[in-house]
Amino acid sequence: MPVSEHFFEALFGFPETDYVTTRDRLVNQCVFEVVRAAAAAPLGGRLRVVKERALFHHPHIAGGRLVSSGWHSTPSVAELRAETATAVRTFEQRHPGLLATAVATSAGVTAPSAMSPVSCAHVTGEASELHRRHPHGLFQAASQFNLLEFISPDVTPEHGVRHYVHDHTQGPACALACMGGTAYRNYLLHPDMVDISTTAYDADDVATTSRGQRSDHQVNVLEDVTEYLTCARGGVPALPRTHFFSIRNGYFFRGQGVGSLPDRLRCIAEAEGSSTQAVAEALLSRLRIGVVEDATVTLPLHDRSAAAAEVATHDVTQTFNSALSLPVKAVCTPREWDGITSLSTILLSGTYEATLLVGVQHTLRHLERQATAARTSPPSLPPIFLTKVGGGVFNNEEVWIASGIASAAQRVAALGVPLDVRLVHFGRVEPFYTAYFPSWPVLS
């Protein structure tokens, strides 16, 4: 079902106009809730905000529920690994034996390995329809490195979000499905999630003008990756931050030194007394993604003609992941493409692992709710929908994407938590992926 061009007004009660007016009106009609870091050292005398959500009233939601942006955070792979390991231990202490039961129950779906608790399958579908049909599902959305959906690097947050309706690719469809979260990321994002390494803000008194993303103030989930690649250590000199690549409006642009990236990894390994594999792992662990937990699917509220009746809504979880936006291989030198290949394969492995780690936490919460409700039926698993991040116009090679998925599934399987993973294809299952994953069934 196509989304109305008037979805913003139908959802929020006013039309999207200029950036400042729209941001101010959104701030005035929502309530913010935050979670602060529990153990991190305070910055500027305050503990950093690690999660925030915005809640909006809508007159036609059944049961008086609020529209939730979802709990937003920008964790690194390293942070997600630590959080997830703790969550698994805590769950097993509370519910001994439940994970083993859930693994046995889910064994009917083919997994990458007969011993793996991670069950994987191919599925065809359209993102918005999948959001409608799967309450409590987890959806991986392809975005830019600023967690937004820009059709080109010339678009900025000041262009708003209404134009998403004209981009029919997977990422914008996911963003439209949970527009409360999308409006939050564009107009209301807490500054602690933009300025990750600077002074923390007082969440109780964040100036409206400090919120949201703008052309000169955007999230860059590769910030820590850039710092690691370019900082000085031992006998390895510092490099300009744009030596290997730069990010503009969420898009990747190769730098003059991108071809020397494999050499840089070797130099760092020598300086740190480690291996290039260990350096690649350190790089991967610094990648961040956008996580949005329990966001309201707003699609039923996008049509003004249907707004008079009460509408039932449900929540889903989303992750926002990007890959390198690449030129075609033919315009790069072989050395440049080698550097791009090194970086892209590292980041794809990291972004899929991060999503599946979020999937583990999401599945544990789902199982916790079932255990608390004292259900007598076998435990069910929430579906985790992956997309082919970096495919299509971003020109990442299919084998890089598939390898990233396989690597992530293998790593996360070690946690022993059953996952119901589905790789989404639009229209038809792509032959390359059925050949790469021959044991995965194709679900109807």
N, C-alpha and C positions, 0 to 999 in steps of 0.2 A: 504494500500500500504506500503510495507516494506521500511525502510529508508536505503539508501546506506551507506556502511561502509566509503565511501569517502565524507560524507556530510560536514565535517569540511572544507576540502580543497575546495569543491564546493562553500561553503558559504563565506569563508574568503579569499580565494585565495592562501592559503599555508597550508601544512599539519600540524596537531598537533604533536609536537615533545616533547622535555623536557619542564618542567614547565616554567623556566625562559625565554627561547627563545620564547615560545608561548605567554607568558604574554607580553613581550617586543614588539613583533610584533603586537599584538592586540592594545596595547597602542598607537603605532605609526600610526595606521590607523583609529583611532576613535576620535571623539570629545565628550567631557563630558559637560553636563549641570547639574546644581545643584539648589536645593532650600534649603535655610538655615532657621533655626528656626526663627520665627518672634518675639516671646516674651520670649523664654527661656533665662535664665541667661547665659552670655557668659562663656565659659570654656577656660582658658588660653588666654583670650583676644579676642576670636573668637566665633561666633555663630555656633552651631553644624549644620552640613549638615543633613537634615532630608529626603531628596529625591535626587536621582541622576539617570541620564540615560546616556548611551553611544550610539552614532549614528555612523553607519558604512555605507560607500558607497558600493554599489554593481552595477556592470555595466549593469545588465540585469533586473532591476526592472522598470516596466512601470511608466512613468511620472516622472522619476528622483527621486523617493522617496528614503529615506534612511532606512536602517535596524535599527530599534530601539530596544535596550535592554528592553525598558519599564522603567517607573519611578519606581525605587526601594526604598522601605522603610521598616522599621521593627517596626511598631507601637504596643503598648500594647493594650489590650482590653479596659483599662481605657481611653487611648488616643483616640481610635477609637470611643468610646461612646461620648466623648466630641466633637470631630470633626464632627461626624454624626449629633448630635443634632443641632449644629450650621448650618450645611449644609441644614438640613430640614427647619429650621426657615428662612434662607436666601432665599431658593427656594420658600417657600410659600409667602414671601413678594414680590418677583419678579413676581410670576405667581399664583395669588390667584385663587383657584378653580381647578387648573389643576390636583393636586393630587387626588382630589375627582373624577374627570372625569376619570382619569387613573384607579382608584380602581374600578369604576363601569364598565369600559370597560373590565377589566381583570376578572370580576366575573364569567365568563363562565368556568374557570378552578377551580376544586375542591380545597378548602383550608382546612387546619387543623381545622378551625372553621368557621362557616358561617359568622361570623363578622370579620374575619381576612383578612387584605389586602395581606397576604403572601399566594400565591397559590403554592401548592406543587404537584408533580407528580413523578411517576417512569418512567424511560426511559432506554432502553438498547442501548449500543453503545460502540465504541472503542475511546479512548481519542484523538488520532491523527486525526481520521476522523471527530470527533465532532469539533475539532479546525478548520479544513478545511471548514466545512459547516456553521459555526456560527460566522460571523464577529461581533465584539463588544460583544461577549459573555464573561461571567466570569467563569473561571474554577478553582475549588479547586483542587490542586495537593497534593498528599501524598508525603512527603519528610522526610528527617531526620531533627533533630533540628538545623542543620547548613544550612538548605535551599538547600541542595544538595541531590543527589540521589546515595547512596552507597549501593551496593549489600551486603556488610558485614562491620562490624566495623573495619576491617583491611585495608579498602580502605581509601586513603587520597586525598586531592585536587591535590597533585602532580601526581596522576594517570590520571589527565585530565578528559575529558568528552566524548571522543570517545567511551569508553566502554559502555556508556549508551545504544547504539544500540543493545547490546546483552541482555539487561534486558527488558522483554516484559510486565512488570507490568505498572500500571496506572501512577505512578509518573514519571518514566523515559520517558514515552510516552509524557506527558505534557511538560517535560523539552526539549525533542527533537523538539517538535512542535514550540517552540520559542527559538531557539538555541542562538540568540543574547543575550537574557537574561541569559541563562544558562552559556555561556562563561563569561559574566560579573560577575555572582555570584562566579564562580570558580576562575577567573584570575584577575578581575578588581574591585571588590567590594571596595567602599570607606571605609577607615579605621574607620570613625565615626560610621559605621553600624556594625563593629566588636567590637570596644572598646566603648560600649554604655555609660559607666559612667566615662570615662577618658577624658583627654584633647582633645579638638576639633582640627582638622587639618585645615590648610589653603587649601580650595578646589582649589584655583588657583595655588597651588604649591605643590601638593601631590607627593612625590617621587614615582616613579614607583615601587620601592621595598616595599613600604608601602601598595600597593594595593593587593587585592585578598585574598583568604584564603589559608592557608598552614597547614601542619600537626600540627604545634604548635601555630596556630593563626586562630581560626575559630569562626564563629558566634555560639552563644548558646542562643536561644530564651527563655531558662529556667533560665537564669542568675538571673533575678529579683525574680523569684519564689524561687530559692535556697537561695538567700539573705534573703528573708522574713522568710523562714522556720528556718534558722539556726542562725540568729542574736539574740543578747541578748536584752531583754526588761523586765523592772520590776524585778521580782524575777526569771525570766526564763533565765538560762545561755545560752551563745553561744554554738554552736555545730560545729564540723568540717564540712566543706562544703560538704564533701562526706559522711556524716553520713547516709542520707536517700538514696541517689543515686549519681551516677556520669554520666557524658556524655563523650563518646569517639567517635570521628569522627561522631558525630550526633546521636549516639545510646545511649539508656538508659541502665544503669547497676544498679541493685538494690544494696543498701548498707546494712551493717549489721543492721542498725537501721530502715529499712523501715517498719518493723512491728510495731514500736512505733509511726508512723506518726499520727494516730488518737489521741493518747495521747498528742502529741506535739500540735496539733490543739486545744485541750481542755486547755492545759496549757497557750497557747497564749491568748485564749479567756478570761481566768481568769485574766491574767496579764493586759489585755487591757480593762477589764470590759465590754466585749461584749459576743456574743454567738459563738458557733462553726460554725454556719451557716454564721455569719458575717466574721469570719476568713477565711472560705472557699471562700467566695465572694472576700475578699481581695487578696487571693491567685490567684483566677481566673483572677482578673483584672490586674495582673502583667504579665500574659502570653503574649508573643509577637508572631507575625507571620510575614512571608515575604509577602509583597504586591508588585506586579509588574503591573503597570497601562499602558495600551496602548502599549503592546509589539507586534512586528511584528511576524506574523506566517511565519516562514521561510521554512516550508516543501516544497513549490514549488521550492525552490532554492537549494535543497539538492542533486539533480541529475545532475552530470556534463554533461551528454549527452544532457540534455534539457536546458543547460545554455546559449545557443546562442540566444534564442528567448526572447523577453521581457515578463516578468512575472508580473501578477497583484498580489498584496499582500494586506492583511488586518491586522488589529490589534485586539487583545483581551486583557483582563485583567486576571491575574492569582493570586491566593494566594497559598503560600507554608506552609503547616500545617503538624505537626507530632504528633504522639501519642507515648506512651511508648512502646518500643520494649521489649516484655515480654517473659520470659520462659514459658513453659507449666505449668499449674496450679499444676500438680502432683509433680513438683520438689520444690514447695514452701510449707512452713508450713502454716497452717490456719491463723496464726497471720500475716505472711508476705503477704499473699494474701489479707487480710483485709486492710493492709496499701496500697498495690498496687491499690486495688479497690478504696479507698478514693482518692488517687492522680489522677488516670486515669480518673475517672468520672468528677472530677473538670476540668481537662485539656481538655477533650473532649467537655464539655459544653462551655468552653472558646474558643476553636479553631473554633467551629461551629458558635458561636456568632460573633467572629471576622470576619469570612468570610462573614456572612450575613450583618454585618455592612458595610464592604467594598462593598457588593452588593447594599446596600441602596445608598451609594455615587455614585457607578457606574450607577445605575438606574437614579438617579437625573441628572447626566451629560448627559445621553442618552435623557431624557425628555427635558433637556435644549436645546440640539441641535435641537430637533424637534420643540420646541417652537420658537427658533430663526429663523428657516427656514419657519415659518408661515404655517405649514402643516394644511390642512383642514381635513384630515382623522383622525380618533381616534388615540390617542397616543399608540405606541407599547412599549413593555417592552423587555429589553435584557434578554436572558436566563441565569440563574445562575446554573451551574452544580456542584453539590456536589458529593464527593466520600466517601466511607466508610473508613474514616481515622482510622488506627489502626487495621483494619480487616486482615484476612488472616494470614500470617506468623508472624505478630506482636502480635497475640494471645489476642487482646482485645475482650471482650465478646460483642456479637451482641447487647445485651440489653443496654450496656454502650453507644455504638455508637448511637443507635436509640434514647435513652433518651437525649443524647447531642443535636441531631438534633431537637427534639421536644422542648427542653428547649430554644434553640436559636431562633427557629421560633416564639415561644410565646413572648420572650423578644423583638425581633425586630419588631414584629407586632405593638407594642405600639407606634412606630414612625409614623404610618399611611401612610407609603410609600408602594405602590404595588410592590410585587416582584414575579417573575416567577421562582420558584425554582424547579429543577429537580434532583432527586437522581439517579445517573448513576449506572447501573448494567452491568456487562460484560457477554454477551451470553444470559442470562435469568434473569428475576427478581427473587431475592431470596425470597422464601416463608416466611421467618421470617419477612421481612420488609413489605410485603403486609399484613401480619397478624397484625403487630404493627401499621401500618398506613392504616387501611382498607378503609378510605375515599379517599385516593389518587388514581387518575386514572393511568392507564398504557398507556403511549403515544407510538404511533408507530414510 
